[in-house]
Amino acid sequence: MQRDAVPMPAGPLPNRSLERALRLGAFTDRAAEAAPEMVVEGVLRRSVGLTMEAEGCHAELGGRCDVVAADGRRVETEVVGFSGERLFLMPVANVRGVGPGARVIPVSGTPEIRVGDELLGRVLDGRGDPLDGGPPIRSSDRVSLFGQPINPLRRRPIRQQLDVGVRSINSILSVGRGQRMGLFAGSGVGKSMLLGMMTRNTEADVVVVGLIGERGREVREFIDESLGERGRRKAVVVATPADDTPLMRLHGAWLTAAIAEYFRDQGRNVLLLMDSLTRFAQAQREIALAIGEPPATKGYPPSVFAKLPQLVERAGNGAEGSGSISAIYTVLAEGDDQNDPVVDASRAILDGHIVLSRSMADAGIYPAVDVESSVSRAMTRFVDHSQQELVTRFRQVYATYQENRDLVSVGAYQPGTNPQLDEAIALWPAITGFLRQHHDDCIDAKKSLADLRALFTPRDDDDEADA
């Protein structure tokens, strides 16, 4: 006997198993999203000199890896190269307790630092941690250590002078807001003293100082003596002394630039002082040679000359509505050689240079600015024509005396033979007095220009009287 068919209800059949499966799928999807990302660990195979080699893990150039020491500590490293399946790692800090077969754990993310107004008056290391014994930096604002490049067409031109409080620079080598200058000097001619004068006397809103690869003793002396309490209140100091690893010294330079970029983006005018660009180049040279890059010019690998403009180009004016970074980078001319590879490369990428003369320092003229060898390439864009004429005349008189200095010193020159040299000899005591400035004095741009004009006023009056 055939059974009657059961009538089917209208609409889709309820399927509780399917419903439970969908709910379970949604739950597992959320759980999968919340689950920590799987990290493939590697093994340390080799460590020679500054370089470690790891296998079995993957990380990008510039990425970070932690190497686990025998006592469980994590040694922070950065990926500086690779070859096949091997990663070349460079430690950020000094290494101890790491042995063969140590675990290598890749760390996600890019290096960031805390920034904010609480940085003012503080001294930091290359990681952004305090060195001055003060409280830790707790600002919620963070920026990348490596910054973001600015479209060159969006940069505002240099149109306004930055007063640095040094007479010879304000009047003859005027620095504009957003200009990048090099301070070329050998050892022991007063570059740290000049940096301290500019730090204390500048009209900039914020001063960011990077002490890269200098002696530890000089760090304390610069902060206590050159910078002083007055200069420190609006300054941020980043110190990575010579005994830090090469990578930490590089990070100190990047950190200095990142802090300056933050304050510039807040609309402030920043003076960035870095001592020194040479130590930055030497740190990159140590890293490059350690991973096998061939040396080129006087032992400097090509990557050094690629890193220099990457650092320097982070300074300058920002886009409309932002502030400026006026930067002065010291460059150590080893053996007073102005054709040193780093000096020559820096001269080509900066907007001018201030050369300090050892002979002037030996003669007791401080700051020992060699006006004849120095130039400010952006100066003509923001100073008036009358000041340019005064600067030209000063340079002519200065050069005339220097060319005939030996002749005058031995008494071989007969007065009246050369009217231009007679003028230079008459003005020379006033010129040396003009170039001298006590390290505690602050001479603003207006007074500096008035002093320059006064140099030639008596001579001009005499010419009118003779006429």
C-alpha positions as a Markdown table, in Angstrom:
| # | Residue | x | y | z |
|---|---|---|---|---|
| 1 | Met | 0.0 | 0.0 | 0.0 |
| 2 | Gln | 1.5 | 3.4 | -1.0 |
| 3 | Arg | 1.7 | 6.0 | 1.7 |
| 4 | Asp | 0.4 | 9.5 | 1.1 |
| 5 | Ala | 3.1 | 12.1 | 0.6 |
| 6 | Val | 3.7 | 14.5 | 3.4 |
| 7 | Pro | 3.1 | 18.1 | 2.3 |
| 8 | Met | 6.3 | 20.2 | 2.4 |
| 9 | Pro | 6.3 | 23.6 | 4.2 |
| 10 | Ala | 6.7 | 26.7 | 2.1 |
| 11 | Gly | 10.2 | 28.5 | 2.2 |
| 12 | Pro | 13.7 | 27.1 | 2.9 |
| 13 | Leu | 14.1 | 24.1 | 5.2 |
| 14 | Pro | 15.5 | 24.9 | 8.7 |
| 15 | Asn | 19.0 | 23.4 | 9.0 |
| 16 | Arg | 20.3 | 23.7 | 12.5 |
| 17 | Ser | 23.5 | 21.8 | 11.8 |
| 18 | Leu | 24.3 | 24.3 | 9.0 |
| 19 | Glu | 23.4 | 27.2 | 11.3 |
| 20 | Arg | 25.7 | 25.9 | 14.0 |
| 21 | Ala | 28.5 | 25.4 | 11.5 |
| 22 | Leu | 28.1 | 29.0 | 10.2 |
| 23 | Arg | 28.3 | 30.3 | 13.8 |
| 24 | Leu | 31.3 | 28.1 | 14.5 |
| 25 | Gly | 33.0 | 29.3 | 11.2 |
| 26 | Ala | 32.4 | 33.0 | 12.2 |
| 27 | Phe | 33.9 | 32.2 | 15.6 |
| 28 | Thr | 36.9 | 30.5 | 14.2 |
| 29 | Asp | 37.5 | 33.3 | 11.8 |
| 30 | Arg | 37.5 | 35.8 | 14.6 |
| 31 | Ala | 39.8 | 33.6 | 16.6 |
| 32 | Ala | 42.1 | 33.2 | 13.7 |
| 33 | Glu | 42.3 | 37.0 | 13.3 |
| 34 | Ala | 43.0 | 37.5 | 17.0 |
| 35 | Ala | 45.6 | 34.7 | 17.1 |
| 36 | Pro | 49.2 | 35.8 | 17.2 |
| 37 | Glu | 51.0 | 35.5 | 13.9 |
| 38 | Met | 53.2 | 32.5 | 13.5 |
| 39 | Val | 56.9 | 33.3 | 13.7 |
| 40 | Val | 59.4 | 31.0 | 12.1 |
| 41 | Glu | 62.5 | 31.0 | 14.2 |
| 42 | Gly | 66.0 | 30.6 | 12.9 |
| 43 | Val | 69.4 | 29.4 | 14.2 |
| 44 | Leu | 72.6 | 31.4 | 14.7 |
| 45 | Arg | 75.3 | 29.7 | 12.5 |
| 46 | Arg | 78.2 | 32.1 | 12.6 |
| 47 | Ser | 79.5 | 35.2 | 14.3 |
| 48 | Val | 82.6 | 36.9 | 13.0 |
| 49 | Gly | 83.6 | 40.4 | 14.2 |
| 50 | Leu | 80.6 | 42.6 | 14.1 |
| 51 | Thr | 78.4 | 40.3 | 11.9 |
| 52 | Met | 76.2 | 37.4 | 12.9 |
| 53 | Glu | 74.8 | 34.9 | 10.3 |
| 54 | Ala | 71.4 | 33.2 | 10.8 |
| 55 | Glu | 69.6 | 30.5 | 9.0 |
| 56 | Gly | 66.0 | 29.2 | 8.9 |
| 57 | Cys | 64.2 | 32.5 | 9.4 |
| 58 | His | 63.1 | 35.3 | 7.0 |
| 59 | Ala | 63.3 | 39.0 | 7.5 |
| 60 | Glu | 63.6 | 42.1 | 5.3 |
| 61 | Leu | 66.5 | 44.5 | 5.1 |
| 62 | Gly | 66.3 | 46.9 | 8.0 |
| 63 | Gly | 64.1 | 44.5 | 9.9 |
| 64 | Arg | 64.8 | 43.4 | 13.5 |
| 65 | Cys | 65.6 | 40.0 | 15.0 |
| 66 | Asp | 66.2 | 39.0 | 18.6 |
| 67 | Val | 69.0 | 36.6 | 19.3 |
| 68 | Val | 68.4 | 34.6 | 22.5 |
| 69 | Ala | 71.5 | 34.4 | 24.7 |
| 70 | Ala | 72.4 | 31.5 | 27.0 |
| 71 | Asp | 70.9 | 33.3 | 30.1 |
| 72 | Gly | 67.6 | 34.0 | 28.2 |
| 73 | Arg | 68.4 | 37.6 | 27.4 |
| 74 | Arg | 67.3 | 38.9 | 24.0 |
| 75 | Val | 70.0 | 40.6 | 22.0 |
| 76 | Glu | 68.4 | 43.1 | 19.5 |
| 77 | Thr | 69.9 | 43.0 | 16.0 |
| 78 | Glu | 69.1 | 44.5 | 12.7 |
| 79 | Val | 69.2 | 42.8 | 9.3 |
| 80 | Val | 71.9 | 44.5 | 7.3 |
| 81 | Gly | 72.3 | 42.0 | 4.4 |
| 82 | Phe | 71.6 | 38.5 | 3.2 |
| 83 | Ser | 73.1 | 35.8 | 1.0 |
| 84 | Gly | 71.0 | 33.0 | -0.2 |
| 85 | Glu | 69.1 | 31.7 | 2.9 |
| 86 | Arg | 71.5 | 33.4 | 5.3 |
| 87 | Leu | 70.7 | 36.7 | 7.0 |
| 88 | Phe | 73.5 | 39.0 | 8.1 |
| 89 | Leu | 72.7 | 40.6 | 11.5 |
| 90 | Met | 74.3 | 43.5 | 13.2 |
| 91 | Pro | 73.8 | 43.9 | 17.0 |
| 92 | Val | 72.4 | 47.2 | 18.3 |
| 93 | Ala | 74.2 | 46.9 | 21.6 |
| 94 | Asn | 77.3 | 45.1 | 22.7 |
| 95 | Val | 77.0 | 41.3 | 22.6 |
| 96 | Arg | 77.9 | 38.8 | 25.3 |
| 97 | Gly | 76.6 | 35.4 | 26.2 |
| 98 | Val | 75.6 | 34.4 | 22.6 |
| 99 | Gly | 76.8 | 31.0 | 21.4 |
| 100 | Pro | 76.4 | 28.8 | 18.3 |
| 101 | Gly | 73.0 | 27.5 | 17.7 |
| 102 | Ala | 71.2 | 30.3 | 19.5 |
| 103 | Arg | 67.6 | 31.0 | 18.6 |
| 104 | Val | 67.0 | 33.9 | 16.2 |
| 105 | Ile | 63.5 | 35.3 | 16.4 |
| 106 | Pro | 62.3 | 37.8 | 13.8 |
| 107 | Val | 60.4 | 40.8 | 15.2 |
| 108 | Ser | 57.7 | 42.5 | 13.2 |
| 109 | Gly | 57.2 | 46.2 | 12.7 |
| 110 | Thr | 59.5 | 49.1 | 12.0 |
| 111 | Pro | 61.5 | 51.0 | 14.7 |
| 112 | Glu | 59.5 | 53.9 | 16.2 |
| 113 | Ile | 60.3 | 56.4 | 18.9 |
| 114 | Arg | 58.2 | 58.4 | 21.4 |
| 115 | Val | 58.2 | 62.2 | 20.7 |
| 116 | Gly | 56.6 | 65.2 | 22.3 |
| 117 | Asp | 57.4 | 68.4 | 24.2 |
| 118 | Glu | 58.6 | 66.3 | 27.2 |
| 119 | Leu | 61.7 | 65.6 | 25.2 |
| 120 | Leu | 62.9 | 69.3 | 25.7 |
| 121 | Gly | 65.7 | 69.5 | 28.2 |
| 122 | Arg | 66.4 | 65.7 | 28.0 |
| 123 | Val | 69.4 | 63.6 | 27.0 |
| 124 | Leu | 68.6 | 60.4 | 25.1 |
| 125 | Asp | 70.5 | 57.4 | 23.8 |
| 126 | Gly | 70.2 | 55.9 | 20.3 |
| 127 | Arg | 67.0 | 54.0 | 21.3 |
| 128 | Gly | 65.3 | 57.2 | 22.6 |
| 129 | Asp | 65.7 | 56.1 | 26.2 |
| 130 | Pro | 66.9 | 58.8 | 28.8 |
| 131 | Leu | 70.5 | 59.0 | 29.7 |
| 132 | Asp | 70.1 | 61.8 | 32.2 |
| 133 | Gly | 68.6 | 59.8 | 35.0 |
| 134 | Gly | 65.2 | 61.4 | 34.6 |
| 135 | Pro | 61.8 | 59.7 | 34.2 |
| 136 | Pro | 61.1 | 57.6 | 31.1 |
| 137 | Ile | 59.5 | 59.2 | 28.1 |
| 138 | Arg | 55.8 | 58.4 | 28.2 |
| 139 | Ser | 54.4 | 60.5 | 25.3 |
| 140 | Ser | 51.8 | 58.8 | 23.2 |
| 141 | Asp | 53.0 | 60.3 | 19.9 |
| 142 | Arg | 55.3 | 58.1 | 17.9 |
| 143 | Val | 57.2 | 58.6 | 14.7 |
| 144 | Ser | 59.3 | 56.3 | 12.5 |
| 145 | Leu | 63.0 | 56.3 | 13.0 |
| 146 | Phe | 63.6 | 56.7 | 9.3 |
| 147 | Gly | 61.0 | 59.4 | 8.5 |
| 148 | Gln | 59.1 | 60.1 | 5.3 |
| 149 | Pro | 60.7 | 61.8 | 2.3 |
| 150 | Ile | 59.3 | 65.2 | 1.2 |
| 151 | Asn | 58.5 | 65.9 | -2.4 |
| 152 | Pro | 61.1 | 68.4 | -3.4 |
| 153 | Leu | 58.5 | 70.5 | -5.3 |
| 154 | Arg | 56.5 | 70.9 | -2.0 |
| 155 | Arg | 59.4 | 72.4 | 0.0 |
| 156 | Arg | 59.1 | 76.1 | 0.7 |
| 157 | Pro | 62.1 | 78.1 | -0.6 |
| 158 | Ile | 64.6 | 79.7 | 1.8 |
| 159 | Arg | 63.5 | 83.3 | 2.3 |
| 160 | Gln | 64.3 | 84.2 | 5.9 |
| 161 | Gln | 67.5 | 84.5 | 7.9 |
| 162 | Leu | 68.1 | 82.4 | 11.0 |
| 163 | Asp | 69.9 | 84.4 | 13.7 |
| 164 | Val | 72.6 | 82.2 | 15.4 |
| 165 | Gly | 74.0 | 84.9 | 17.6 |
| 166 | Val | 77.6 | 84.7 | 16.1 |
| 167 | Arg | 78.7 | 87.9 | 14.5 |
| 168 | Ser | 80.9 | 86.6 | 11.7 |
| 169 | Ile | 78.2 | 84.0 | 10.6 |
| 170 | Asn | 75.3 | 86.4 | 10.9 |
| 171 | Ser | 76.9 | 89.1 | 8.8 |
| 172 | Ile | 79.2 | 87.3 | 6.3 |
| 173 | Leu | 77.9 | 83.8 | 6.1 |
| 174 | Ser | 74.2 | 84.3 | 6.9 |
| 175 | Val | 72.2 | 81.1 | 7.4 |
| 176 | Gly | 68.6 | 80.9 | 6.2 |
| 177 | Arg | 65.8 | 79.0 | 7.8 |
| 178 | Gly | 65.8 | 75.6 | 6.2 |
| 179 | Gln | 69.4 | 75.8 | 5.0 |
| 180 | Arg | 71.9 | 73.0 | 5.6 |
| 181 | Met | 75.5 | 74.0 | 6.4 |
| 182 | Gly | 78.6 | 72.0 | 7.0 |
| 183 | Leu | 81.1 | 73.0 | 9.7 |
| 184 | Phe | 84.5 | 71.7 | 8.4 |
| 185 | Ala | 87.3 | 71.5 | 11.0 |
| 186 | Gly | 90.2 | 69.5 | 12.1 |
| 187 | Ser | 90.5 | 68.3 | 15.7 |
| 188 | Gly | 90.9 | 70.9 | 18.5 |
| 189 | Val | 90.0 | 74.1 | 16.6 |
| 190 | Gly | 86.8 | 74.9 | 18.5 |
| 191 | Lys | 83.9 | 73.4 | 16.6 |
| 192 | Ser | 82.2 | 72.2 | 19.9 |
| 193 | Met | 82.5 | 75.7 | 21.3 |
| 194 | Leu | 81.0 | 77.2 | 18.2 |
| 195 | Leu | 78.1 | 74.7 | 18.3 |
| 196 | Gly | 77.5 | 75.6 | 21.9 |
| 197 | Met | 77.4 | 79.3 | 21.1 |
| 198 | Met | 74.8 | 78.7 | 18.3 |
| 199 | Thr | 72.8 | 76.5 | 20.6 |
| 200 | Arg | 72.5 | 79.0 | 23.3 |
| 201 | Asn | 72.1 | 82.1 | 21.1 |
| 202 | Thr | 69.9 | 81.0 | 18.3 |
| 203 | Glu | 66.4 | 82.3 | 17.8 |
| 204 | Ala | 65.1 | 78.9 | 16.8 |
| 205 | Asp | 62.1 | 77.5 | 18.7 |
| 206 | Val | 63.8 | 74.1 | 19.3 |
| 207 | Val | 67.4 | 72.9 | 19.1 |
| 208 | Val | 68.1 | 69.2 | 18.5 |
| 209 | Val | 71.7 | 68.1 | 19.0 |
| 210 | Gly | 73.1 | 64.8 | 17.9 |
| 211 | Leu | 76.5 | 63.8 | 19.4 |
| 212 | Ile | 77.4 | 60.9 | 17.2 |
| 213 | Gly | 80.6 | 58.9 | 17.9 |
| 214 | Glu | 82.2 | 61.4 | 20.1 |
| 215 | Arg | 84.2 | 60.7 | 23.2 |
| 216 | Gly | 82.1 | 60.1 | 26.3 |
| 217 | Arg | 83.9 | 62.8 | 28.2 |
| 218 | Glu | 82.9 | 65.4 | 25.5 |
| 219 | Val | 79.3 | 64.5 | 25.8 |
| 220 | Arg | 79.2 | 65.6 | 29.5 |
| 221 | Glu | 81.3 | 68.7 | 28.8 |
| 222 | Phe | 79.1 | 69.8 | 25.9 |
| 223 | Ile | 75.9 | 69.5 | 28.0 |
| 224 | Asp | 77.3 | 71.2 | 31.1 |
| 225 | Glu | 79.6 | 73.8 | 29.6 |
| 226 | Ser | 78.9 | 74.4 | 25.9 |
| 227 | Leu | 75.2 | 74.0 | 26.1 |
| 228 | Gly | 74.6 | 75.3 | 29.6 |
| 229 | Glu | 71.3 | 75.5 | 31.6 |
| 230 | Arg | 70.0 | 78.3 | 29.3 |
| 231 | Gly | 70.6 | 76.4 | 26.1 |
| 232 | Arg | 69.4 | 73.1 | 27.5 |
| 233 | Arg | 65.8 | 74.3 | 28.3 |
| 234 | Lys | 64.8 | 74.3 | 24.6 |
| 235 | Ala | 67.2 | 71.5 | 23.4 |
| 236 | Val | 67.0 | 67.8 | 22.9 |
| 237 | Val | 70.4 | 66.0 | 23.0 |
| 238 | Val | 70.9 | 62.5 | 21.5 |
| 239 | Ala | 74.2 | 61.0 | 22.5 |
| 240 | Thr | 75.8 | 57.8 | 21.1 |
| 241 | Pro | 79.4 | 57.9 | 22.1 |
| 242 | Ala | 82.3 | 56.2 | 20.4 |
| 243 | Asp | 82.0 | 53.0 | 22.4 |
| 244 | Asp | 78.5 | 52.3 | 21.1 |
| 245 | Thr | 78.1 | 49.8 | 18.3 |
| 246 | Pro | 78.2 | 51.1 | 14.7 |
| 247 | Leu | 74.5 | 50.4 | 14.4 |
| 248 | Met | 73.7 | 52.4 | 17.5 |
| 249 | Arg | 75.7 | 55.3 | 16.2 |
| 250 | Leu | 73.7 | 55.2 | 12.9 |
| 251 | His | 70.5 | 55.0 | 14.9 |
| 252 | Gly | 71.6 | 58.1 | 16.9 |
| 253 | Ala | 71.8 | 60.1 | 13.7 |
| 254 | Trp | 68.5 | 58.8 | 12.4 |
| 255 | Leu | 66.9 | 59.5 | 15.8 |
| 256 | Thr | 68.2 | 63.1 | 15.8 |
| 257 | Ala | 66.7 | 63.7 | 12.4 |
| 258 | Ala | 63.4 | 62.1 | 13.4 |
| 259 | Ile | 63.0 | 64.3 | 16.5 |
| 260 | Ala | 63.8 | 67.4 | 14.4 |
| 261 | Glu | 61.2 | 66.3 | 11.8 |
| 262 | Tyr | 58.5 | 65.9 | 14.5 |
| 263 | Phe | 59.0 | 69.5 | 15.8 |
| 264 | Arg | 59.1 | 70.8 | 12.2 |
| 265 | Asp | 55.8 | 69.2 | 11.4 |
| 266 | Gln | 54.4 | 70.9 | 14.5 |
| 267 | Gly | 55.1 | 74.2 | 12.8 |
| 268 | Arg | 58.2 | 75.1 | 14.8 |
| 269 | Asn | 61.6 | 76.4 | 13.5 |
| 270 | Val | 64.2 | 73.9 | 14.5 |
| 271 | Leu | 68.0 | 74.2 | 14.6 |
| 272 | Leu | 69.6 | 70.7 | 14.1 |
| 273 | Leu | 73.3 | 70.4 | 15.1 |
| 274 | Met | 75.0 | 67.1 | 14.4 |
| 275 | Asp | 78.6 | 66.4 | 15.6 |
| 276 | Ser | 79.7 | 64.7 | 13.5 |
| 277 | Leu | 78.8 | 63.6 | 10.0 |
| 278 | Thr | 82.2 | 62.0 | 9.7 |
| 279 | Arg | 81.5 | 59.6 | 12.6 |
| 280 | Phe | 78.2 | 58.7 | 10.9 |
| 281 | Ala | 80.1 | 57.8 | 7.7 |
| 282 | Gln | 82.7 | 55.8 | 9.7 |
| 283 | Ala | 79.9 | 53.8 | 11.4 |
| 284 | Gln | 78.4 | 52.9 | 8.0 |
| 285 | Arg | 81.9 | 52.0 | 6.8 |
| 286 | Glu | 82.3 | 49.6 | 9.6 |
| 287 | Ile | 79.0 | 47.9 | 8.9 |
| 288 | Ala | 79.6 | 47.8 | 5.1 |
| 289 | Leu | 83.0 | 46.3 | 5.4 |
| 290 | Ala | 81.9 | 43.7 | 7.9 |
| 291 | Ile | 79.3 | 42.3 | 5.5 |
| 292 | Gly | 81.8 | 42.2 | 2.7 |
| 293 | Glu | 81.1 | 45.4 | 0.7 |
| 294 | Pro | 84.3 | 46.3 | -1.2 |
| 295 | Pro | 86.1 | 49.5 | -0.2 |
| 296 | Ala | 86.3 | 52.3 | -2.7 |
| 297 | Thr | 87.5 | 55.8 | -2.0 |
| 298 | Lys | 90.2 | 55.7 | 0.8 |
| 299 | Gly | 88.5 | 52.7 | 2.4 |
| 300 | Tyr | 84.9 | 54.1 | 2.2 |
| 301 | Pro | 82.5 | 51.7 | 0.5 |
| 302 | Pro | 79.9 | 53.1 | -2.0 |
| 303 | Ser | 77.1 | 52.7 | 0.5 |
| 304 | Val | 78.6 | 55.4 | 2.7 |
| 305 | Phe | 78.1 | 58.0 | 0.0 |
| 306 | Ala | 74.5 | 56.8 | -0.6 |
| 307 | Lys | 73.7 | 57.1 | 3.1 |
| 308 | Leu | 75.0 | 60.7 | 3.5 |
| 309 | Pro | 72.4 | 62.4 | 1.3 |
| 310 | Gln | 69.6 | 60.2 | 2.8 |
| 311 | Leu | 70.4 | 61.7 | 6.2 |
| 312 | Val | 71.1 | 65.3 | 5.0 |
| 313 | Glu | 67.9 | 65.5 | 2.9 |
| 314 | Arg | 65.7 | 65.0 | 5.9 |
| 315 | Ala | 66.5 | 68.6 | 7.0 |
| 316 | Gly | 65.3 | 71.7 | 5.3 |
| 317 | Asn | 62.0 | 73.5 | 5.0 |
| 318 | Gly | 58.8 | 71.5 | 5.0 |
| 319 | Ala | 55.6 | 72.0 | 3.0 |
| 320 | Glu | 53.3 | 75.0 | 3.5 |
| 321 | Gly | 52.0 | 75.2 | 7.0 |
| 322 | Ser | 54.9 | 73.4 | 8.6 |
| 323 | Gly | 58.1 | 74.7 | 10.2 |
| 324 | Ser | 61.7 | 74.4 | 9.1 |
| 325 | Ile | 64.9 | 72.5 | 10.0 |
| 326 | Ser | 68.0 | 74.6 | 9.7 |
| 327 | Ala | 70.9 | 72.1 | 10.0 |
| 328 | Ile | 74.6 | 72.4 | 10.7 |
| 329 | Tyr | 76.7 | 69.2 | 10.4 |
| 330 | Thr | 80.2 | 69.1 | 11.6 |
| 331 | Val | 82.7 | 67.3 | 9.4 |
| 332 | Leu | 86.0 | 66.3 | 10.7 |
| 333 | Ala | 88.7 | 67.1 | 8.2 |
| 334 | Glu | 91.3 | 64.4 | 9.1 |
| 335 | Gly | 94.7 | 65.9 | 9.0 |
| 336 | Asp | 93.1 | 69.3 | 8.1 |
| 337 | Asp | 92.6 | 67.8 | 4.6 |
| 338 | Gln | 89.8 | 69.6 | 2.8 |
| 339 | Asn | 89.8 | 67.0 | 0.1 |
| 340 | Asp | 89.0 | 64.1 | 2.5 |
| 341 | Pro | 86.3 | 61.9 | 0.8 |
| 342 | Val | 83.7 | 62.7 | 3.5 |
| 343 | Val | 84.5 | 66.4 | 3.4 |
| 344 | Asp | 84.3 | 66.5 | -0.4 |
| 345 | Ala | 81.0 | 64.5 | -0.5 |
| 346 | Ser | 79.5 | 66.7 | 2.2 |
| 347 | Arg | 80.5 | 69.9 | 0.4 |
| 348 | Ala | 78.6 | 68.7 | -2.7 |
| 349 | Ile | 75.3 | 67.9 | -0.9 |
| 350 | Leu | 75.1 | 70.8 | 1.5 |
| 351 | Asp | 74.0 | 74.4 | 1.0 |
| 352 | Gly | 77.3 | 75.9 | 2.1 |
| 353 | His | 80.1 | 75.3 | 4.5 |
| 354 | Ile | 81.9 | 77.1 | 7.3 |
| 355 | Val | 85.6 | 76.3 | 7.6 |
| 356 | Leu | 87.5 | 76.6 | 10.9 |
| 357 | Ser | 91.2 | 77.5 | 10.5 |
| 358 | Arg | 93.8 | 76.0 | 12.7 |
| 359 | Ser | 96.2 | 79.0 | 12.1 |
| 360 | Met | 93.5 | 81.4 | 13.3 |
| 361 | Ala | 92.8 | 79.2 | 16.4 |
| 362 | Asp | 96.6 | 79.2 | 17.1 |
| 363 | Ala | 96.5 | 83.0 | 16.8 |
| 364 | Gly | 93.8 | 83.2 | 19.5 |
| 365 | Ile | 91.0 | 84.2 | 17.2 |
| 366 | Tyr | 87.8 | 82.4 | 18.3 |
| 367 | Pro | 85.5 | 81.4 | 16.7 |
| 368 | Ala | 88.2 | 80.6 | 14.1 |
| 369 | Val | 86.0 | 81.1 | 11.0 |
| 370 | Asp | 88.0 | 81.2 | 7.8 |
| 371 | Val | 85.9 | 83.6 | 5.9 |
| 372 | Glu | 88.0 | 83.2 | 2.7 |
| 373 | Ser | 87.3 | 79.4 | 2.5 |
| 374 | Ser | 83.7 | 79.5 | 3.7 |
| 375 | Val | 80.5 | 80.2 | 1.7 |
| 376 | Ser | 76.7 | 80.3 | 2.3 |
| 377 | Arg | 75.1 | 79.4 | -1.0 |
| 378 | Ala | 71.6 | 80.5 | -0.1 |
| 379 | Met | 72.6 | 83.8 | 1.4 |
| 380 | Thr | 71.8 | 86.0 | -1.7 |
| 381 | Arg | 68.1 | 84.9 | -1.5 |
| 382 | Phe | 67.3 | 86.6 | 1.8 |
| 383 | Val | 69.9 | 89.4 | 2.4 |
| 384 | Asp | 69.6 | 92.8 | 0.7 |
| 385 | His | 72.0 | 94.3 | -1.9 |
| 386 | Ser | 73.8 | 96.6 | 0.5 |
| 387 | Gln | 74.8 | 93.7 | 2.7 |
| 388 | Gln | 76.0 | 91.7 | -0.2 |
| 389 | Glu | 78.2 | 94.6 | -1.3 |
| 390 | Leu | 79.7 | 94.9 | 2.3 |
| 391 | Val | 80.4 | 91.1 | 2.3 |
| 392 | Thr | 82.1 | 91.3 | -1.1 |
| 393 | Arg | 84.3 | 94.2 | 0.1 |
| 394 | Phe | 85.2 | 92.4 | 3.3 |
| 395 | Arg | 86.2 | 89.3 | 1.3 |
| 396 | Gln | 88.4 | 91.4 | -1.0 |
| 397 | Val | 90.2 | 93.1 | 1.9 |
| 398 | Tyr | 90.6 | 89.9 | 3.8 |
| 399 | Ala | 92.0 | 88.0 | 0.7 |
| 400 | Thr | 94.3 | 90.9 | -0.2 |
| 401 | Tyr | 95.9 | 90.8 | 3.3 |
| 402 | Gln | 96.2 | 87.0 | 3.4 |
| 403 | Glu | 97.9 | 86.9 | -0.1 |
| 404 | Asn | 100.5 | 89.3 | 1.1 |
| 405 | Arg | 100.7 | 88.3 | 4.7 |
| 406 | Asp | 104.3 | 86.9 | 4.6 |
| 407 | Leu | 105.5 | 90.1 | 2.8 |
| 408 | Val | 104.0 | 92.3 | 5.5 |
| 409 | Ser | 105.2 | 90.1 | 8.3 |
| 410 | Val | 108.9 | 90.3 | 7.3 |
| 411 | Gly | 108.7 | 94.0 | 6.6 |
| 412 | Ala | 109.4 | 93.6 | 2.9 |
| 413 | Tyr | 106.4 | 95.7 | 1.8 |
| 414 | Gln | 106.8 | 99.4 | 1.2 |
| 415 | Pro | 103.7 | 101.4 | 2.1 |
| 416 | Gly | 102.2 | 103.2 | -0.8 |
| 417 | Thr | 103.1 | 100.6 | -3.4 |
| 418 | Asn | 99.6 | 99.0 | -3.5 |
| 419 | Pro | 96.6 | 101.1 | -2.3 |
| 420 | Gln | 94.5 | 98.0 | -1.9 |
| 421 | Leu | 97.1 | 96.4 | 0.4 |
| 422 | Asp | 97.5 | 99.6 | 2.3 |
| 423 | Glu | 93.8 | 99.6 | 3.0 |
| 424 | Ala | 93.9 | 95.9 | 4.1 |
| 425 | Ile | 96.9 | 96.6 | 6.4 |
| 426 | Ala | 95.1 | 99.5 | 8.0 |
| 427 | Leu | 91.9 | 97.6 | 8.5 |
| 428 | Trp | 93.4 | 94.3 | 9.6 |
| 429 | Pro | 93.3 | 95.0 | 13.4 |
| 430 | Ala | 89.7 | 95.9 | 13.1 |
| 431 | Ile | 89.0 | 92.8 | 11.0 |
| 432 | Thr | 90.5 | 90.5 | 13.6 |
| 433 | Gly | 88.5 | 92.3 | 16.3 |
| 434 | Phe | 85.4 | 91.8 | 14.3 |
| 435 | Leu | 86.0 | 88.1 | 13.9 |
| 436 | Arg | 86.7 | 87.5 | 17.6 |
| 437 | Gln | 83.7 | 86.9 | 19.9 |
| 438 | His | 83.6 | 85.6 | 23.5 |
| 439 | His | 81.8 | 82.4 | 23.8 |
| 440 | Asp | 79.3 | 83.9 | 26.3 |
| 441 | Asp | 78.4 | 86.8 | 24.0 |
| 442 | Cys | 75.3 | 86.9 | 21.9 |
| 443 | Ile | 75.4 | 89.3 | 18.9 |
| 444 | Asp | 72.2 | 89.3 | 16.9 |
| 445 | Ala | 71.9 | 89.7 | 13.2 |
| 446 | Lys | 71.1 | 93.4 | 13.3 |
| 447 | Lys | 74.1 | 94.3 | 15.5 |
| 448 | Ser | 76.3 | 92.0 | 13.4 |
| 449 | Leu | 75.4 | 93.9 | 10.2 |
| 450 | Ala | 76.0 | 97.2 | 12.0 |
| 451 | Asp | 79.4 | 96.1 | 13.1 |
| 452 | Leu | 80.3 | 95.0 | 9.6 |
| 453 | Arg | 79.2 | 98.3 | 8.2 |
| 454 | Ala | 81.2 | 100.2 | 10.9 |
| 455 | Leu | 84.4 | 98.4 | 9.7 |
| 456 | Phe | 84.4 | 100.5 | 6.5 |
| 457 | Thr | 82.7 | 103.7 | 7.7 |
| 458 | Pro | 85.9 | 105.4 | 8.9 |
| 459 | Arg | 87.6 | 104.6 | 5.6 |
| 460 | Asp | 84.6 | 105.9 | 3.6 |
| 461 | Asp | 84.7 | 109.1 | 5.6 |
| 462 | Asp | 88.4 | 109.6 | 4.9 |
| 463 | Asp | 87.8 | 109.1 | 1.2 |
| 464 | Glu | 85.1 | 111.8 | 1.2 |
| 465 | Ala | 87.3 | 114.1 | 3.1 |
| 466 | Asp | 90.1 | 113.6 | 0.5 |
| 467 | Ala | 87.7 | 114.3 | -2.3 |
